[in-house]
Amino acid sequence: MLSFLKKMVRAYKDRAIGRLPSRIFLEMIAIPAFAAAGKRRMLFVGTRSYNGALYRRCLAEGITVWSIDLDPLAAPHGAPAGHFVGNICDIERLADGKTFDVIICNGVLGWGLDDPAEAVRAFGAMQK
């Protein structure tokens, strides 16, 4: 019973997160703008079920999308082109030569990327 309740709470939270203004902005404004600018390779930092709509929008706009998350349990919600399990600081090694036109890092500061020094390191890794 407890497991069922935890799943229900997670589903409710995921639905709520998917409706946040930042998520709506990404889906309706940012992703189409990236596509119009010719961006075709995107990486999402952090993934859960609420990213599904964003991944579908990327595909509809002709953008190939990957994801990365520290939590191995997030892998089933990974992006269609592929999912990396690990720290964004290690993306160069994890992505094995792949490059990205756009990296979306929305909602991870304080929710997985907690230490300020680690955040600086992560943003440095994304610039390479």
N, C-alpha and C positions, 0 to 999 in steps of 0.2 A: 504494500500500500504506500509506503514512504517513497519508494522508487517512482511510482505512478505520480504522486504529488510533486516530486522534484521535476519530473518531465513536464508536467502541466505548468508549473511555475516558469520553467525555462522557456517553454513555448510562448507563454504570455509575455515574458520579458523580451524575447526575440521579436515578437510582433510589434511591441512598443518601440523597440530600437529601430526597427525597419521603417517606422513612421516619423522618426525624428526629422526636423527641418534639414539637418545636414545630409541625411540620406536622400531626402526628396531632391535637394539641390544637386547632389551627385548624379542621381538618375535622370532628372529632367533638364538640367542645365550643363553641368560640367562634362559628363560623358559625351553628349552630343557635340559640345564645343571641342573637346579633344579630337573627336572623329573628324570634324570639319577642318581642324588644323592638320590633319594627316597623321595623327598619332595612332599607331596600330598595335603596340605592344605595351600592356599595362600589368603592373604588379599591385595587388592589394595586400597591405600589411594587416594581419589579423583577419580571421574569418569565422563566421558562424552561419547559421541558417538564414539569417536576415540579409546576407550578402547575395543570395540567389537572384533577387530582382536586379541587382546591379550587374551581376555577371550576364544575365539574359540581355540587359540593355547594351552592354559592351558587344556581345555577339551580334545583336541586331544592327549595331553601328559599324560592324566590321573590325572590331578591336579584339585581338587575342588577349586573354587575361589569365594570369597565374595568381596564386596566393601563397602567403607564408604565415605560419602561426607557430608560437612556442609549444602550444598544447597539442600533443598527438591526437587527442580526442576530437579536435576540430577538423581533422583531415577529411572526414566524410562530407564536409561542407566546403571543401576546397574548390578552387576555380576549375573550369573545364579544361584548360590547356595543361594544367598541372598544379600540384600543391607541394610546397616545401615545408617540412617540419623542422623548425629551428629558429634561431635568433636572427632578426633582420641585420644585425651587425655582421653576420656571416654570409650574407646573400651572395657575395662574389664567389665563394666556395660552393655554396649550396646550388646556385643557379648554373654552375659549370659553363661559363662563357656566354650565357644568355644576357641580352641587354633589354632594357625597357625604356620606352619613350616617356612613360608616366608612371610614377609610384604614388599610390593613394595610401596615406597613413592617417586614417581618420578614427578617432576614438581609442587610440592605444596608449596615449600618454596618461599614466595613472591607472591603466588597466592592462598591465603586462609590461609596459616600458615605464618603470616606476622611479628608477634612480636617475637623477639629473645627469650625471657623468655618462651613464649608459645611453641616455637619450641623445646626448651630443655625439657619442660614438655611432649610434644608429643613423643619425642624419648624415654623418660623414660617410658612412658606408653606402647610403643611398645616392650620394653625389658622384660616386666613382663610375 
